[in-house]
Amino acid sequence: MIDFRKAFDSIDHSILFRKMKEIGMEGKMLAWMKNYTEDRTQFVEINHKRSPVRNINYGIPQGSMFGPRLFSIFVNDLPTCNTTGEINMYADDTTAHVVGNSIDEVILKLNEVAEQIHSWCIKNKLAVHTKKSKVMILQQRRLIGPLLPVKMGQNCLEYVNSEKVLGINIDEKLSWKEHTDKVVKSMSSKICMLKRLKYLPSNMFEEIYYKTVIPATTYCISVWGSCPEPTFKRVEKQHIRAAKVIYRLNKSIKDEDVLAAVNWQDLGYIYKRKIAIEMHKVTFDTKSRIAHQYCVGRQSLRKGAKFEIKRMRTELGRQSIQFRGPIIWNSLNKELKKQTNRETFKRHLRSDMKILNKLSFGKEVTNNI
């Protein structure tokens, strides 16, 4: 996990303009962007006394629509410097990963990637914040013995057991326990706050819940929703608790009957729905390289856009989207799978609600589909 030191403030304007030209920006558009970036000044004021005004030759304005886009243009060629692993970027959040058959092989490759990133940073006048950049080894077996260092320049990066990446807490076993713990804690506190709105009618209460709590709870659920069933049930229990609070249900009602009583779908349905939408991207977004990496199965046109389901030997494999994605997609009706427009697909997906609710991902699924 790479953290750039003062990323937006360190952008060299001359390098940025060169990269703009390389991606095809020219003429009035380039002149406009230069005008937006250049001839900026700054000063410091303390106790009503100002420092001399100085020109700003580095950095791009933050808090604007242009800022992240200009930074993306600047780092757009970073993945091309890497020949060993794979680099993924979202604005200034950058991760690099490699795969190997042993810990030593992985660390060797990570050092190669780190060296390539370090060389790119020197060339482009950016600095990696080595104290904030982390290394994590993902594997099911227990790590034994001291690990060889991963170096960025002359500095060693810290090994961690878990780390927050783009709002998701990833742990070394991919159990998602730490992330779901935080989701449960966040839901619990928000439900307690909602209790203070007792005077509101239930329909308004419900709208507030589905527009504030649910989006935060289900953020990236297509990734962490693959956690073990007992872990997922802890989050589901908070969802049931919210239904009881909002509709002021009697405590004697059993948890398994609550959602049906208020006509809500469980979070398991939302998880499967999210994966179905991801599979729609896999099927119809031919330009998306990342989308196609989600699914290892081959699409069979003769069978009406079905995906072959790979047999997984481990429980972790059966929890992956590569396994569950094709199962969910193949269960949908043929007419729905013909909808090329994503928004239309989302609307009509409700018609297969019962199918998704009944769907399971046990060992027997591979033989039945």
C-alpha positions in Angstrom: 0.0 0.0 0.0 1.8 3.1 -1.3 1.3 6.6 0.3 2.8 9.6 -1.6 4.1 12.4 0.6 2.2 15.6 -0.1 1.0 14.1 -3.4 -1.1 16.9 -4.7 1.3 19.6 -3.5 4.4 18.0 -5.2 3.2 17.9 -8.8 5.8 19.6 -11.0 4.0 21.8 -13.6 6.5 21.3 -16.4 6.2 17.4 -16.1 2.4 17.7 -15.8 2.2 19.8 -19.1 4.4 17.3 -20.9 2.2 14.4 -19.8 -0.9 16.4 -20.9 0.6 16.6 -24.4 1.4 12.9 -24.4 -2.2 11.9 -23.8 -3.3 14.2 -26.7 -4.3 17.4 -25.0 -3.4 20.4 -27.1 -4.5 23.7 -28.5 -6.9 25.8 -26.5 -7.6 23.0 -24.0 -4.0 22.7 -23.0 -3.6 26.5 -22.9 -6.7 26.7 -20.6 -5.3 24.1 -18.2 -2.0 25.9 -18.1 -3.7 29.1 -17.3 -5.6 27.4 -14.5 -2.5 25.9 -13.0 0.2 28.6 -13.6 0.7 32.1 -12.2 -0.6 31.2 -8.7 1.0 32.8 -5.7 0.9 32.4 -1.9 1.8 34.1 1.3 1.6 33.5 5.0 -0.1 35.9 7.5 0.6 35.8 11.2 -0.6 38.5 13.6 -1.7 40.7 10.7 1.8 40.6 9.2 2.2 39.1 5.7 5.2 37.3 4.3 6.5 38.2 0.8 4.4 36.8 -2.0 6.0 33.8 -3.8 5.1 32.1 -7.0 3.8 28.5 -6.8 5.7 26.2 -9.3 4.5 23.0 -7.8 1.2 21.5 -6.8 -2.3 21.5 -8.1 -5.4 23.1 -6.4 -7.1 20.7 -4.0 -10.9 20.7 -3.3 -11.6 21.3 -7.0 -13.0 19.0 -9.7 -9.8 19.5 -11.7 -7.4 18.5 -8.9 -7.9 14.8 -8.8 -8.1 14.6 -12.7 -4.8 16.4 -13.1 -3.2 14.2 -10.5 -4.6 11.1 -12.4 -3.0 12.4 -15.6 0.3 12.9 -13.8 0.5 9.3 -12.4 -1.2 7.7 -15.4 2.1 6.1 -16.6 3.0 4.7 -13.2 1.8 1.2 -13.9 4.0 1.1 -17.1 7.1 1.2 -14.9 6.2 -2.1 -13.3 7.2 -5.4 -14.9 6.9 -7.7 -12.0 3.4 -7.3 -10.4 0.3 -5.2 -10.9 -0.3 -1.6 -9.7 -3.9 -0.3 -9.1 -4.6 3.3 -8.5 -7.5 5.5 -7.5 -6.4 9.2 -7.4 -3.5 9.2 -4.9 -4.4 5.8 -3.3 -2.0 3.3 -4.9 -1.6 -0.4 -4.3 0.8 -2.9 -5.8 0.5 -6.7 -5.6 2.4 -9.8 -6.7 1.7 -13.5 -6.5 4.2 -16.2 -5.7 4.5 -19.9 -4.6 6.5 -19.0 -1.4 7.0 -16.1 1.0 10.6 -15.6 -0.2 9.4 -15.4 -3.8 6.7 -12.9 -3.0 9.1 -10.7 -1.0 11.7 -10.8 -3.8 9.0 -9.6 -6.3 7.8 -6.9 -3.9 11.3 -5.5 -3.7 11.5 -5.4 -7.5 8.2 -3.5 -7.6 9.3 -1.2 -4.9 12.5 -0.4 -6.7 10.6 0.3 -9.9 8.2 2.6 -8.1 11.0 4.4 -6.4 12.8 5.0 -9.7 9.6 6.3 -11.2 9.2 8.7 -8.2 12.7 10.1 -8.6 12.1 10.7 -12.3 8.8 12.4 -11.7 9.8 14.3 -8.5 7.4 12.6 -6.2 8.3 11.0 -2.8 6.8 7.9 -1.2 6.0 8.4 2.5 7.7 5.2 3.7 6.4 5.4 7.3 2.8 5.4 6.0 3.4 2.8 3.2 2.7 -0.7 4.3 3.3 -4.3 3.3 0.9 -7.2 3.9 1.4 -10.9 3.0 -1.9 -12.6 2.2 -2.0 -16.4 2.8 -4.1 -19.0 4.6 -1.2 -20.6 6.4 0.4 -19.1 9.5 3.5 -17.0 8.9 6.6 -18.5 10.5 9.9 -16.8 11.2 11.2 -13.3 10.6 10.4 -11.8 7.1 13.0 -10.3 4.8 12.6 -6.6 4.5 10.8 -4.8 1.7 12.8 -1.6 0.8 11.7 1.6 -0.9 15.0 3.3 -1.6 17.0 3.1 1.6 13.9 2.7 3.9 12.2 -0.5 5.0 8.4 -0.7 4.8 6.4 -1.9 7.8 4.6 -5.3 7.7 1.0 -5.2 8.9 -1.7 -7.8 9.6 -4.5 -5.5 8.4 -4.8 -2.2 6.7 -7.6 0.1 5.4 -7.7 0.5 1.6 -10.3 2.7 0.0 -12.6 2.4 3.0 -12.2 -1.4 3.3 -10.3 -3.1 6.1 -8.3 -5.9 4.6 -6.7 -8.5 6.8 -4.0 -11.1 5.9 -6.4 -14.0 6.0 -9.1 -12.2 4.0 -11.6 -13.2 6.7 -13.1 -9.6 6.7 -13.6 -9.9 10.5 -12.0 -6.6 11.3 -14.1 -4.8 8.6 -17.4 -6.4 9.7 -16.6 -5.5 13.3 -16.4 -1.9 12.3 -19.5 -2.1 10.2 -21.4 -3.6 13.1 -20.1 -1.0 15.5 -21.0 1.8 13.1 -24.5 0.4 12.5 -25.1 0.0 16.2 -24.2 3.6 17.0 -26.4 4.9 14.1 -29.4 2.8 15.2 -29.0 4.3 18.7 -29.1 7.7 17.2 -32.2 6.8 15.2 -33.9 5.9 18.4 -34.0 9.6 19.3 -36.4 10.1 16.3 -39.2 8.3 17.9 -41.7 11.0 17.0 -41.3 10.4 13.3 -43.7 8.1 11.4 -42.2 4.7 10.4 -42.2 5.4 6.7 -40.1 8.5 7.1 -37.9 6.7 9.7 -37.4 3.9 7.1 -36.4 6.4 4.4 -33.8 8.0 6.6 -32.4 4.5 7.4 -32.2 3.4 3.7 -30.7 6.7 2.6 -28.0 7.1 5.3 -27.2 3.8 7.1 -27.7 1.2 4.4 -25.4 2.9 1.8 -22.6 3.1 4.3 -23.2 -0.4 5.5 -23.3 -2.0 2.1 -20.3 -0.1 0.7 -18.2 -2.7 -1.2 -20.4 -5.5 0.1 -19.7 -7.5 -3.1 -16.1 -7.8 -1.7 -16.5 -8.3 2.0 -19.9 -10.0 1.7 -18.0 -13.2 1.0 -17.0 -13.5 4.6 -17.9 -16.6 6.6 -21.7 -17.0 7.3 -21.4 -16.4 11.1 -19.5 -13.2 10.5 -22.1 -12.0 8.0 -24.9 -12.8 10.4 -23.6 -10.3 12.9 -24.1 -7.5 10.4 -27.5 -9.0 9.4 -28.6 -8.9 13.1 -28.1 -5.2 13.2 -30.3 -4.9 10.1 -33.0 -6.8 11.9 -32.5 -4.6 15.0 -33.1 -1.5 12.9 -36.4 -3.0 11.5 -37.6 -3.5 15.1 -36.7 0.0 16.1 -38.2 1.7 13.1 -41.5 -0.2 13.1 -41.6 -0.4 16.9 -42.1 -4.2 16.8 -42.9 -6.3 19.8 -39.8 -7.9 21.4 -41.5 -11.3 21.3 -41.2 -11.5 17.5 -38.5 -13.8 16.4 -35.5 -12.4 14.5 -36.2 -14.7 11.5 -39.7 -13.3 11.2 -38.9 -9.6 11.5 -37.8 -8.7 7.9 -40.9 -10.5 6.4 -43.1 -8.6 8.9 -41.8 -5.2 7.6 -41.4 -6.3 4.0 -37.6 -5.8 3.9 -35.0 -7.7 2.1 -32.0 -9.1 4.0 -28.5 -7.9 3.4 -27.7 -11.3 1.8 -30.0 -10.3 -1.1 -28.3 -6.9 -1.4 -24.9 -8.8 -1.6 -26.2 -11.1 -4.4 -27.7 -8.2 -6.2 -24.4 -6.3 -6.2 -22.6 -9.3 -7.6 -25.3 -9.7 -10.3 -24.6 -6.1 -11.4 -20.8 -6.8 -11.4 -21.5 -9.8 -13.7 -23.5 -7.5 -16.0 -20.3 -5.4 -16.3 -18.3 -8.5 -17.1 -20.7 -9.6 -19.8 -21.3 -6.3 -21.6 -18.4 -3.9 -20.7 -15.9 -5.3 -23.2 -13.5 -2.4 -22.7 -13.1 -3.0 -19.0 -10.0 -5.1 -18.3 -10.7 -5.1 -14.5 -14.3 -6.3 -15.0 -13.1 -9.4 -16.9 -10.6 -10.3 -14.2 -13.6 -10.9 -11.8 -14.6 -14.0 -13.7 -12.4 -16.9 -14.7 -15.2 -18.8 -16.5 -15.6 -18.6 -20.3 -18.8 -17.1 -21.6 -20.7 -19.6 -23.8 -22.9 -17.8 -26.3 -24.6 -21.0 -27.4 -26.0 -21.4 -23.9 -27.4 -17.9 -23.8 -24.7 -15.9 -22.1 -23.8 -18.5 -19.4 -20.5 -18.8 -17.6 -18.7 -22.0 -16.9 -18.3 -22.5 -13.1 -14.8 -23.4 -12.0 -14.7 -26.1 -9.3 -13.1 -24.7 -6.2 -11.2 -27.1 -3.8 -11.1 -24.8 -0.9 -13.7 -22.8 1.1 -11.9 -19.6 0.3 -12.3 -20.4 -3.4 -16.0 -20.9 -2.9 -16.3 -17.6 -1.2 -14.7 -15.7 -4.1 -16.5 -13.7 -6.7 -14.9 -15.8 -9.4 -17.0 -18.7 -8.1 -20.1 -17.0 -6.9 -20.4 -14.5 -9.8 -21.1 -17.1 -12.5 -23.5 -19.0 -10.2 -25.6 -15.8 -9.6 -25.5 -14.8 -13.3 -26.5 -18.3 -14.5 -29.5 -18.4 -12.2 -31.1 -15.2 -13.7 -33.8 -15.6 -16.4 -32.7 -15.3 -20.0 -34.7 -12.2 -20.9 -33.1 -10.3 -18.0 -29.6 -11.3 -19.1 -30.3 -9.8 -22.5 -30.7 -6.3 -21.1 -27.5 -4.5 -22.3 -28.4 -1.2 -20.5 -27.2 -1.4 -16.9 -29.9 0.8 -15.4 -32.7 -1.2 -17.1 -31.0 -4.4 -15.9 -31.0 -3.0 -12.3 -34.7 -2.2 -12.5 -35.7 -5.6 -13.9 -33.5 -7.4 -11.5 -36.2 -7.2 -8.9 -38.2 -9.7 -10.8 -35.6 -12.4 -9.9 -35.7 -11.5 -6.2 -37.0 -14.9 -5.1 -34.4 -16.7 -7.1 -31.6 -14.7 -5.5 -33.0 -15.2 -2.0 -33.0 -19.0 -2.4 -29.6 -19.2 -4.0 -26.8 -20.8 -2.0 -23.1 -21.3 -2.6 -22.5 -24.8 -1.0 -20.2 -27.5 -2.4 -23.1 -29.1 -4.2 -23.8 -26.0 -6.3 -21.1 -26.9 -8.9 -22.9 -30.1 -9.8 -26.4 -28.7 -9.9 -25.8 -25.7 -12.3 
